[in-house]
Amino acid sequence: MTATTTRTTIPQTLLRLAGAALAAVGLFAGLAGLARPAAAAGDCGGAPTQQDAAQAAQLLGQINAYRQQNGVAALTADGALSKAAGWMARDMVGRKDGVGHTDALGRGIGPRLADCGYTGFAAVSFKENVCCTVTGTGSVKTPEQAFEAWRTSTAGHNEAMLDATMKFAGVGRSCDAQTCYWALDLGTQATNVPMPTPTPDPAPAPNPAPAPAPNPAPNPAPAQTRPVLRQGAEGAAVSELQTLLSKHGYAVSVDGDFGPQTDAAVRAFQRATGLTVDGAVGPQTWAALLAAPAGTGGGTATSRPELALGAQGPAVVELQTLLNQRGYDVAVDGDFGPQTRAAVTAFQRAKGLAVDGIVGPQTWGALLAAS
């Protein structure tokens, strides 16, 4: 069966591949008798992540399929070559260089292969492809992209992949945020170096817990949000004031005009609730008005209290306001004095009620009825 391979076109303007040196054949003779110093720690250290190892294996499989298409035997993965290629890929990430063959330790291909265990042969031929430095927009993150970059290169990379003298290989891959770097090390000999053991992929960074929403500032007390009102004020806030006064039993017209009638009701309310009697509706007066009305005032004639000489409070203010509205000139002060009693008896007489100066259900009913 003829093997096939997926080809992905990589714009050459996006990549810089190494020149002829990338695919150059090196003759590393007499290594068996060459006394090399012990490799420094980390000279070929590190291991691929599981994802890097899987992607490297996929690229090697694609190269082998390509070789078979062209009548060339497949490559066998080798431990030393795989360690060398993995080191090179990770080193390229650190250098941001997918072109050169000299690593950060100053080693060329031969010394680096030897440090990774590809040594001890009388004569060793090797080749290396590396990829890729991004020079424009785009990246080389998949095995298909790296394969196509080498296949379409005119600098010897394609020839290296198809070299029938190369029998063994190692592929390395390592990525940064922008791209991935790939290395293919090829050799004519096998080693006994075990394949590098992949390390677990780094766990994805946990999504930071959302910052707790700040506790909303408590709404200011309604009384604090309302304007200070005095006689002469006009508008919606005055209408609200007049409505509240009415709910508390003070008979005022709800017309949005803070006139003498509203001023008198405010002062009477302040007196009845123990506030400073100044006629100004500030936070304290607003708060008292916004509180549920006391049992006095409001409701029907039968629900209002019986009033007589000496009574005081909001119900007296309402009585005095009603008397004024019906033409009886009394001070609206919340104090049921002789003047208020005289007005009550006059009203009772005019309405045919028992004239006793006591404001009970019948008198309340007559006062509340339309004049």
VENRA-V698161 format. One record per residue. N is the residue number from 1. OMEGA is omega in radians with two decimals (999 if undefined). Layout:
# VENRA-V698161
((N:OMEGA) (N:OMEGA))
This chain:
# VENRA-V698161
((1:-3.14) (2:3.13) (3:3.10) (4:3.11) (5:3.12) (6:-3.14) (7:3.13) (8:-3.12) (9:3.10) (10:3.10) (11:-3.07) (12:3.13) (13:-3.11) (14:-2.94) (15:2.91) (16:3.11) (17:3.10) (18:-3.12) (19:-3.03) (20:-3.12) (21:-3.12) (22:-3.09) (23:-3.11) (24:3.07) (25:3.11) (26:3.09) (27:-3.09) (28:-2.97) (29:2.99) (30:-3.11) (31:-3.09) (32:-3.10) (33:-3.08) (34:-3.13) (35:3.12) (36:3.08) (37:3.11) (38:-3.12) (39:3.10) (40:-3.14) (41:3.10) (42:-3.12) (43:3.10) (44:-3.05) (45:3.14) (46:3.14) (47:3.12) (48:2.96) (49:3.12) (50:3.14) (51:3.11) (52:-3.14) (53:-3.14) (54:3.14) (55:3.10) (56:3.11) (57:3.12) (58:3.12) (59:3.11) (60:3.10) (61:3.13) (62:3.10) (63:3.14) (64:3.09) (65:3.12) (66:3.11) (67:-3.12) (68:3.06) (69:-3.08) (70:3.06) (71:-3.12) (72:-3.11) (73:-3.14) (74:3.09) (75:3.07) (76:3.14) (77:-3.13) (78:-3.07) (79:-3.10) (80:3.13) (81:3.11) (82:3.08) (83:-3.12) (84:-3.14) (85:3.11) (86:3.09) (87:-3.07) (88:3.14) (89:3.14) (90:3.11) (91:3.13) (92:3.08) (93:3.14) (94:-3.11) (95:-3.05) (96:-3.06) (97:3.10) (98:-3.08) (99:-2.99) (100:3.13) (101:3.10) (102:-3.05) (103:-3.07) (104:3.10) (105:3.11) (106:-3.09) (107:2.96) (108:-3.04) (109:-3.06) (110:3.13) (111:3.13) (112:3.09) (113:3.14) (114:3.14) (115:-3.13) (116:3.04) (117:3.11) (118:-3.03) (119:3.09) (120:-3.13) (121:3.13) (122:3.10) (123:-3.07) (124:2.99) (125:-3.12) (126:3.06) (127:3.13) (128:2.93) (129:3.01) (130:-3.11) (131:-0.11) (132:3.02) (133:-3.12) (134:-3.13) (135:3.11) (136:3.09) (137:3.13) (138:-3.11) (139:3.12) (140:-3.02) (141:-3.08) (142:3.07) (143:-3.14) (144:-3.14) (145:3.12) (146:3.13) (147:-3.12) (148:3.11) (149:3.13) (150:-3.07) (151:-3.07) (152:3.14) (153:3.06) (154:-3.07) (155:3.04) (156:-3.11) (157:3.14) (158:3.12) (159:3.13) (160:3.14) (161:-3.08) (162:-3.11) (163:-3.08) (164:3.12) (165:3.11) (166:-3.06) (167:-3.02) (168:-3.04) (169:2.96) (170:3.14) (171:3.08) (172:3.10) (173:3.03) (174:-2.98) (175:2.88) (176:-3.06) (177:-3.04) (178:-3.03) (179:3.02) (180:3.11) (181:-3.03) (182:3.06) (183:3.07) (184:3.09) (185:-3.07) (186:3.11) (187:-3.14) (188:-3.04) (189:3.08) (190:3.05) (191:3.06) (192:3.14) (193:3.14) (194:3.07) (195:3.12) (196:3.13) (197:-3.14) (198:3.04) (199:3.12) (200:3.06) (201:3.11) (202:3.12) (203:3.10) (204:3.13) (205:3.14) (206:3.06) (207:-3.14) (208:3.11) (209:-3.14) (210:3.11) (211:3.14) (212:3.13) (213:3.13) (214:3.09) (215:-3.13) (216:3.10) (217:-3.13) (218:3.10) (219:3.09) (220:3.08) (221:-3.09) (222:-3.11) (223:-3.09) (224:-3.12) (225:-3.06) (226:-3.09) (227:3.01) (228:-3.09) (229:3.06) (230:3.10) (231:-3.08) (232:3.12) (233:3.12) (234:3.02) (235:-3.05) (236:-3.13) (237:3.10) (238:3.10) (239:3.10) (240:3.11) (241:-3.11) (242:3.09) (243:3.13) (244:3.09) (245:3.12) (246:3.13) (247:3.12) (248:3.04) (249:3.14) (250:-3.07) (251:3.09) (252:3.08) (253:3.10) (254:-3.08) (255:3.12) (256:-3.10) (257:-3.13) (258:3.14) (259:-3.11) (260:-3.13) (261:3.13) (262:3.11) (263:3.14) (264:3.14) (265:3.12) (266:-3.13) (267:3.12) (268:3.12) (269:3.13) (270:3.14) (271:-3.07) (272:-3.10) (273:3.04) (274:3.12) (275:3.05) (276:-3.09) (277:-3.13) (278:3.12) (279:3.13) (280:-3.13) (281:3.10) (282:-3.07) (283:-3.10) (284:3.12) (285:3.07) (286:-3.10) (287:3.13) (288:3.12) (289:-3.10) (290:3.07) (291:3.13) (292:3.14) (293:3.07) (294:-3.09) (295:-3.14) (296:3.08) (297:3.10) (298:3.10) (299:-3.09) (300:3.12) (301:-3.10) (302:-3.13) (303:-3.13) (304:-3.09) (305:3.03) (306:-3.10) (307:3.10) (308:-3.12) (309:3.13) (310:3.13) (311:3.11) (312:3.02) (313:-3.07) (314:-3.13) (315:3.10) (316:3.10) (317:3.14) (318:3.13) (319:-3.12) (320:3.12) (321:3.13) (322:3.12) (323:3.10) (324:-3.14) (325:-3.13) (326:2.98) (327:-3.13) (328:-3.02) (329:3.10) (330:3.07) (331:3.10) (332:-3.06) (333:3.12) (334:-3.10) (335:-3.12) (336:-3.14) (337:-3.10) (338:-3.13) (339:-3.14) (340:-3.14) (341:3.13) (342:3.12) (343:3.13) (344:-3.11) (345:3.10) (346:3.12) (347:-3.14) (348:-3.13) (349:-3.11) (350:-3.10) (351:3.13) (352:3.13) (353:3.04) (354:-3.07) (355:-3.11) (356:3.12) (357:3.13) (358:-3.12) (359:3.10) (360:-3.07) (361:-3.11) (362:3.13) (363:3.08) (364:-3.12) (365:3.13) (366:3.12) (367:-3.08) (368:3.12) (369:3.14) (370:-3.13) (371:999))
